[in-house]
């Protein structure tokens, strides 16, 4: 059983820093830094759960199940991007919030692109190699980590 490597590490970083699956249509008015931090914590919790599901998928022997998990993960990343975009952050977190939106979106795109290179007829070991060698997912993971680090430094995570 292969270890998840950088994907899991990036996912776990994101997981530790994000939040929830409640979604409200439109922009949410965040009136205080405390409220903003609470929403980000729920988003971080949701990201952690999504990352764990991806990590667990590498334990399967079926690339079909792995591809399903990655496809679901990409959809979850899109949802998280939308949830973060709907927030009205405190003024000192505007840039970090925008970076987090972009990072989640880039992650979703990178994983969607990656799916086309993981053959359902090849082994999970090969799929793991494809994931580990993918530059776009590494870049998206680095973006996510940077945005989360910035928000943590501002005291929101």
N, C-alpha and C positions, 0 to 999 in steps of 0.2 A: 504494500500500500504506500504510494508516494506521499510525501509531505507536500503541503500546498505551496510552500515557498513564499515568494514575494506577494503573490495574489492574496494569500491568507493574511500575511503580515499587514498589507495595506488595508485589507478588509477589516481586520481586527482593530487597526488604528481608527478606521472610520467608525467601526462599531462602537468603540469606546467613547467616541466623541459625538454621535448623532442621536435620533429619537422616536416617534410614534406613528401609528398607522391611521390616525384620525385625519380625515381630510375635509376641509370645508371649501366650497367653491368660492373663488375670488380671493381678494386680498384680505388677510387677517390683520387687524389693527393691533399692534403690540405697543402697549402704553408704557411699559417699564422695562428696564434691563432684566429684572427678575422674571417677568413674564416671558420675555424673549429667551432667556436661558432655560426656562422650563420647557418651552416648545422645542428648543434645540436638543435638550436631553431626551425627549420622546423620540425625536427624529434619529438621534444617535442610537437609541435602543432598537429601533426598527432596522437601522443599518447593520447593527451587530447581528441581529437575527438573520438578516438576508445573507450576510457573509458566512455565518455558520452553516446555513443550508448549502451554500456553494462548497464549502470545505467538506461537508458531509457527502456531497455528491461524488467527490473523488474517491470515496471508499467503495463505490459501486463498481461492478464489473461491466456495466453496460454503458456504452457511449450514448445510447439513446436517452437514458436517464440523466446522464451528465449534461447533454445538450438541452434537455428540458429544464434542468436546474439553472443553467446559464441563461437561457431565454427568459425564465422567470426573474432571474437576478437583474437582467437588463431592464425589464419592465419596472421592477422595483426601484431601480436607480432613476428612471424617468419620473416615477411618482414622487420620489424624494426630492428631485430637482424642482418639480412643480410645487411641492409643499414649502420648500425653502423660498422659492420665488414669491410665494404668496405672503410671506412675512414682511412686516414693516420693521426693520431692525432699528435699534438705537443708532444715533448718528455716527458713533465711533465704530460701529460694526457693519456699516453699509458696504464697504469694499470687500470685507471678508465674507459677508453674506452672498454677494454677487459671485465671488470666487467659488464658494461652495455650490451654488447653483450650476455654474459652469463645470465644475469638477464632476458632479453627479451626472450631468448631461454627457460629458465626454466619456465617462465610465460606461454609460448605457450604450453609446455609439461604438465604443471600442469592443465591448462584449458582443454586440450584434454583428460587427464585422468579423470577429473571431469565430463565430458560429459557422460561418461559411467555410472555414478552414479545418473544422473538426469533422472528419468523416464518420458517419454512423457505423461504418463497417470496420474501422480501425480500433485499436485497443485504447483503453482508458490511459494507459501509460503513454501512448502516442499523443493523446489529447492533452495530457498533462504537459508534455514537452512543448506542444503548440502554445499552450497558455503561458508557460514560463518564458518562452522566447518572444512573445509578442510585445513589441515596443509601445504600441498605443495604449495597451492596458497598463503597462508600467508607468507611462507618462500620466495617465488618468489617476492612477493610484498616488503618484507623487503630488499631483494637483490637489487631490482630496486631503492628503496628509498635511500639505501646506495650509490649506484653508482651515482645517480643523485646528492646527497648531496656532494659527492666528486668532481664531475664536477663543481657544483655550487661554492664550496670552492676554486676551481682553477680559477674561473672567467669565465667559459665557458657557464654557464647558468644563 
